[in-house]
């Protein structure tokens, strides 16, 4: 019998600046595919055809306790990949004590900054929603998933799933 790996610690970096002690939480991006049903002649039912990544895009949501000028000054970044965020997590199995390093790197820009409620003598939190053009998930040094929307790259466990598509269209 085994116990699941659970997040024990984490940190968020914004353009290399550590938010240790400041980052309250991070909602890692939901990965989705756009699938459309197709039922042609001679088919007894529909098959969902993969049309690429979801129209919902890749979003990273994160909350800081208090004011941070680094993130605020990134608002309205001209480049779609103008902000680099790196989330590092330590997950551990309680049966063996084994610790794994999990890392998510994204590039994008802040779509929304919620400065929240302000009240004297009360806690202050700022919430950020960063829409991403790039995503990479690495676990224990192995690049599990890499998505680069601007450069037409989609890799899973080293398998470049768009290589033949790039070749077919001359990229």
NORBELPE-V262096 format. One record per residue. N is the residue number from 1. PHI is phi as a letter, one per 30 degrees, with the letter a starting at -180 (* if undefined). D_CENTER is the distance of its C-alpha to the mean C-alpha in Angstrom with 2 decimals. Layout:
N/PHI/D_CENTER ; N/PHI/D_CENTER
//
This chain:
1/*/31.23 ; 2/b/27.84 ; 3/c/25.63 ; 4/d/21.85 ; 5/d/19.52 ; 6/b/18.43 ; 7/d/16.26 ; 8/c/18.98 ; 9/a/17.53 ; 10/a/14.50 ; 11/a/14.10 ; 12/b/11.93 ; 13/b/13.06 ; 14/c/13.36 ; 15/h/15.05 ; 16/i/16.40 ; 17/d/17.75 ; 18/d/17.35 ; 19/c/16.90 ; 20/e/18.71 ; 21/i/20.85 ; 22/c/19.23 ; 23/d/15.75 ; 24/d/16.62 ; 25/a/13.45 ; 26/b/9.67 ; 27/c/8.25 ; 28/d/5.02 ; 29/d/3.81 ; 30/d/7.15 ; 31/c/8.06 ; 32/b/11.50 ; 33/c/14.47 ; 34/c/17.31 ; 35/c/20.41 ; 36/b/23.87 ; 37/d/27.02 ; 38/b/29.84 ; 39/b/33.32 ; 40/c/35.89 ; 41/e/39.54 ; 42/i/40.42 ; 43/c/37.19 ; 44/d/37.70 ; 45/a/34.32 ; 46/d/31.12 ; 47/b/28.44 ; 48/d/24.92 ; 49/c/24.22 ; 50/d/20.74 ; 51/c/20.21 ; 52/j/16.75 ; 53/d/13.35 ; 54/e/13.60 ; 55/d/15.07 ; 56/d/12.73 ; 57/i/10.10 ; 58/c/6.33 ; 59/b/6.19 ; 60/c/5.25 ; 61/c/8.72 ; 62/a/10.73 ; 63/b/14.47 ; 64/c/16.96 ; 65/d/20.54 ; 66/j/22.72 ; 67/c/22.80 ; 68/b/20.78 ; 69/d/22.11 ; 70/e/19.47 ; 71/d/16.84 ; 72/d/19.68 ; 73/d/21.00 ; 74/d/17.85 ; 75/d/18.37 ; 76/i/19.53 ; 77/e/18.26 ; 78/d/20.06 ; 79/d/17.69 ; 80/d/14.75 ; 81/c/12.99 ; 82/d/14.92 ; 83/c/12.56 ; 84/c/11.00 ; 85/b/8.96 ; 86/b/8.98 ; 87/c/8.70 ; 88/b/11.60 ; 89/b/12.97 ; 90/c/16.43 ; 91/c/17.18 ; 92/b/20.86 ; 93/c/23.30 ; 94/d/26.21 ; 95/d/28.74 ; 96/c/28.45 ; 97/i/26.73 ; 98/d/24.43 ; 99/c/21.34 ; 100/c/18.25 ; 101/c/15.73 ; 102/c/12.06 ; 103/b/9.71 ; 104/b/6.07 ; 105/c/6.69 ; 106/b/5.60 ; 107/b/8.70 ; 108/l/9.91 ; 109/a/12.26 ; 110/d/12.93 ; 111/d/14.08 ; 112/b/15.64 ; 113/b/17.06 ; 114/c/19.05 ; 115/d/21.68 ; 116/i/22.95 ; 117/d/26.49 ; 118/c/28.75 ; 119/b/31.74 ; 120/e/33.94 ; 121/i/33.74 ; 122/c/30.58 ; 123/d/27.02 ; 124/b/24.71 ; 125/b/20.97 ; 126/b/18.76 ; 127/c/15.63 ; 128/b/13.08 ; 129/b/10.95 ; 130/c/9.06 ; 131/d/8.90 ; 132/c/7.32 ; 133/c/9.58 ; 134/b/8.01 ; 135/b/5.40 ; 136/b/7.25 ; 137/c/7.82 ; 138/b/11.27 ; 139/b/13.69 ; 140/h/17.06 ; 141/i/16.91 ; 142/c/16.30 ; 143/d/13.63 ; 144/d/12.72 ; 145/b/10.39 ; 146/b/10.07 ; 147/b/9.65 ; 148/b/11.48 ; 149/d/12.63 ; 150/d/15.27 ; 151/c/16.79 ; 152/h/16.87 ; 153/c/15.25 ; 154/b/13.88 ; 155/b/14.51 ; 156/b/14.60 ; 157/h/16.43 ; 158/i/17.97 ; 159/d/19.21 ; 160/d/18.72 ; 161/d/18.92 ; 162/c/19.65 ; 163/e/22.22 ; 164/d/25.17 ; 165/d/23.96 ; 166/d/23.70 ; 167/d/27.12 ; 168/d/28.58 ; 169/c/27.81 ; 170/i/28.86 ; 171/c/25.66
//
